[in-house]
Amino acid sequence: MKKSYFAFMLVIALGLVLTACSGSNGNSDKNSSTSANKENQFVTTKTTKEMVDGMLAKIEQPALVEMTGDMVKQMYYIDPALLEEYTIMSPMMNVKTNEVAVFKVKDAKDVAAVEDGIKKRAADVQKQFETYLQDQYENAKNYKLVSKGNYVFFVISDQPDKFVTEFDSYFEKK
């Protein structure tokens, strides 16, 4: 029992160290972006929170917590002033890569800046897990990034296509 407890605590400590030491060179050219029409031709009646909560109610994920405040700028390289609203759910423990985020940009011209920040975040997560947990590294490499009008959706999961389908279901074409 003591050995398994020690191993568990070691994994947690290692995850915290890796998170604290991870940085980004900002040179991610990963193009998993499935950019839909960048103009406001899609509408939804849902808030970002309603979308994320709805997706998580349908698609089981490990324990996630909401990311708020300065963490958006630090973790996603996005100026919160560009956003009308956002909801980001990230792993409760640093042994998972799962993240689900929906951003509503105030001005469609800033969608590209938000996408760039998300790509940097994805690169950071990949770097953090590339020599740590191989299955989580694979999840991080297979992230999805989708834009619809002023909304940008980002997901790291072992079921990213299910999330994209759910995200798409919240929109109607004008």
N, C-alpha and C positions, 0 to 999 in steps of 0.2 A: 504494500500500500504506500509506504514511504517513497519507494522508487518511482512509482507512477505519478505521485503527487509532485515529486521533484522534477520529473521529466515534463510534466504539464506546465509547471511554473517556469522551467527553462525555456520552453517554446514561447510562452507569453513574453518573457523578458527579451528573448531574441527578436521577436516581432516588434517590440517597442524600440529596441536598438536599431533595427533595420529601418523602421519608419523615421526615427530621428535622424539617421544618417543619410537617408535617401535624398537625392537632389535631382535636378534636371538640367540638362545642358540645353534644353529647348529646341533640339534639332530633330524632332520626330517628324518623319515624312510619311508615317503610316497613313494610308488612305482607305480606311474602312468606312469613310463617309458615304452615306446613301443620301445625298442631298436631293431633297425634293425641291419643288419650285420655291424660290427664295422670296417671291412676292406674296402679298397677303391674299392669296386665293383660297386659303383654308381657314375655316372658323371652327371654334369649339366653345361650348358653354361651361366647360370644366376649368377649375383652377389647377395650377400645377400640383398642388397637394392632393386634390381629388383624383387626378390622373395617376400619380404615383401610388396612392393608397389603393386605388382600384386595381392596378397592375399587381401589386403585392398581395392583394386578397385572392387573386386568381392563380398566381405563379409563386409557388413556395420558394423561399430564399432563407439563408441563414439569418441569424439575428442582425438587424440593421438599426442604426441610430441616425437621427437627422443632423446634418451638418449645417451650421448657422454662422452668421456674422463674418468675422475676419477670415474664417476658414475658407470661404469662397475665393477670396483673393490669394491666400497662401497656397491652397491645394489645387485650385483650378486656374489660377492666373487670370481671373476675370474681374474687372472692376464692377462691383455691385451697383454702381450708379448707372450702368448700361441696362440693368435688369428691372423690369416691372415687378416680376415675382419669380421665385424659383423654389424648388424642393429637391434636396439632395439627401439620399439615404446611403450611408456607407457602413462598412462592416463594424460590428461592435468589437470584434476581436481581430487582431492583426494576423490571423492565419487564413483569412479569406480575402478574395479580391472583389467580391460582388458589390456593385454600386448601381444605383438607379437614380437618374437625375433628369429633371425637366426644367428648362429655363425659358422664361418668356421675356424676350428682348423688347425694350421700349421702342426702338427704331430698327427696322429691317436692315438698314445699312450696317448694323453692328453684329449681325448674325455671324459673319466670317470671323470677327474677333473672338466671339464666344466659342466658335468651333475650334479656333486655334488654341485657346486655353484648354479646351477639353482634350485635344490631341496631346498637349503637353502633360496633362494629368494622366492620360492613358500610358504615355511613355514612362512616367514616374512609377506607376503601379507595375508595369512590366519590369522595369529595372529592379524594383524592390523584390520581386519574386523570381527573377530569372535563375538564381542559384539557391533558392529557398524551398519552394514547394512547386514541383513541376506542373501538377494539375491546375493550380491557381495561376501559374504563369501562362498556361495555354488559354485559360479563360480571359486573362488580361490581353493577350494577343488578338483574341477574337471579339473584341468589343464592337459595339455598334454605335454609330453616330448618325442621327437622322434629323433633318430640318424640315419644318412645315410652316411656312409663313414666318411669324415672329417667334416660333417655338423651336427649341433645340432639345433633342432627346439623346441621352447617353446611357448606355448600359454595359456593364461587365457581368456576365452570368454564364452558367453552363447551358442556359436556354435563351440566348439573346434574340432569336427569331420570334419566339413567342411574345417577348416583350415588344418588339417592333410591331407585330400584328396588333397587340393591344393598344399601343400608342396610336397607331393609324386609325383605330376604331373610334377614337375620340374626336375625329375631325370630319367635317363635311366640306365639300368643294363649294365655293361661292357660286 
